[in-house]
């Protein structure tokens, strides 16, 4: 199974490799990036290497995908995006994304999310055509909530204490997007 490479005018999305470990470490060692994540800020390069392996194994097992987000002009890694899980039988997936803070506010994450959603709804990924994509945020993560709403997701409600990380329970705000509702196709 070949890893799908996607593009937009400004971005390229491809497989993370061990050569990306230093860049991924810079991303996930930033407290502002992992503030709402289910992991602590990285303190060792090995953690980035392990995360790359985890993401790539998920793809090999056909249970999800995570792309490197790269600037098209320089090939520099500026973040990641993808489907944390996908279920081809049920035709649904759960989306996730992150970006280096110095690139926040430039529309890169919105551009990335649009591109991967479009690919999923058109059936261009190994999971086949999806009908529903879900995004979960921790209440208070207004940037992520705004992004999901801008792309067309609908807020569906709060799943109380459905997450547990950093030694505490977290409510998750659920957003959903259905293929017939998506206007970028």
Residue pairs with C-beta under 8 A, 6 or more apart in sequence:
1 59
1 60
1 62
1 126
3 14
3 15
3 59
3 65
4 65
4 119
4 124
4 125
4 126
5 12
5 13
5 14
5 15
6 12
6 13
6 14
6 67
6 115
6 116
6 119
7 13
7 72
7 115
8 72
8 111
8 112
8 115
9 72
10 71
10 72
10 73
10 108
10 111
11 69
11 70
11 71
11 72
11 108
11 111
11 112
11 115
12 70
12 71
12 72
12 75
13 67
13 68
13 69
13 70
13 81
13 112
13 115
13 116
14 67
14 68
14 70
15 56
15 59
15 67
15 68
16 24
16 52
16 55
16 56
16 66
16 67
16 68
16 77
16 80
17 52
18 49
18 52
20 48
20 52
20 68
20 77
21 45
21 48
21 49
21 52
22 45
22 48
23 76
23 77
24 48
24 51
24 52
24 77
24 80
25 42
25 45
25 47
25 48
26 100
27 33
27 77
27 79
27 80
27 98
27 99
27 100
28 34
28 39
28 41
28 42
28 47
28 48
28 51
28 98
29 41
29 42
29 43
30 41
30 100
30 101
31 41
32 101
33 41
33 98
33 99
33 100
33 101
34 40
34 41
35 141
36 137
36 138
36 140
36 141
36 144
37 98
37 165
38 163
38 165
38 166
39 165
40 166
42 48
55 65
55 66
55 80
55 82
58 64
58 65
58 66
59 65
59 66
59 126
62 88
62 126
62 127
63 85
63 86
64 82
64 83
64 84
64 85
64 86
64 93
65 82
65 83
65 86
65 125
65 126
65 127
66 80
66 81
66 82
66 83
66 84
66 96
67 80
67 81
67 82
67 112
67 116
68 77
68 79
68 80
69 77
69 78
69 79
69 80
69 81
69 97
69 99
69 108
69 109
69 112
70 76
70 77
70 78
71 78
78 99
78 100
78 103
78 108
79 97
79 98
79 99
79 100
79 103
79 108
79 109
79 112
80 97
80 98
81 95
81 96
81 97
81 98
81 109
81 112
81 113
81 116
82 95
82 96
82 97
82 116
83 93
83 94
83 95
83 96
83 116
83 120
83 127
83 133
84 93
84 94
84 95
84 96
85 93
85 94
86 92
86 93
86 94
86 120
86 125
86 127
86 130
87 93
87 127
88 127
88 128
91 128
91 129
91 130
91 131
91 132
92 130
92 131
92 132
92 133
92 134
93 120
93 127
93 130
93 132
93 133
93 134
94 133
94 134
94 135
94 136
95 113
95 116
95 117
95 133
95 134
95 135
96 135
97 109
97 112
97 113
97 147
99 108
99 109
104 143
109 147
110 147
110 150
110 151
113 147
113 148
113 151
114 151
114 184
117 133
117 151
117 177
117 182
117 184
118 182
118 184
118 185
119 125
120 127
120 129
120 130
120 133
121 129
121 130
121 131
121 133
121 179
121 182
121 185
122 129
122 185
123 129
123 130
129 179
130 179
131 178
131 179
132 176
132 177
132 178
132 179
133 153
133 176
133 177
134 174
134 175
134 176
134 177
135 144
135 148
135 153
135 174
135 175
135 176
135 177
136 159
136 163
136 172
136 173
136 174
136 175
137 144
137 145
137 148
137 172
137 173
137 175
138 163
138 170
138 171
138 172
138 173
139 158
139 171
139 173
145 155
145 173
145 175
148 175
148 177
149 155
149 175
151 177
152 177
152 181
152 182
152 183
152 184
153 175
153 176
153 177
154 175
154 176
154 177
154 181
155 173
155 174
155 175
156 174
156 175
156 176
157 173
157 174
158 171
158 172
158 173
158 174
159 171
159 172
159 173
159 174
160 171
161 169
161 170
161 171
162 170
162 171
162 172
163 169
163 170
163 171
163 172
164 170
179 185
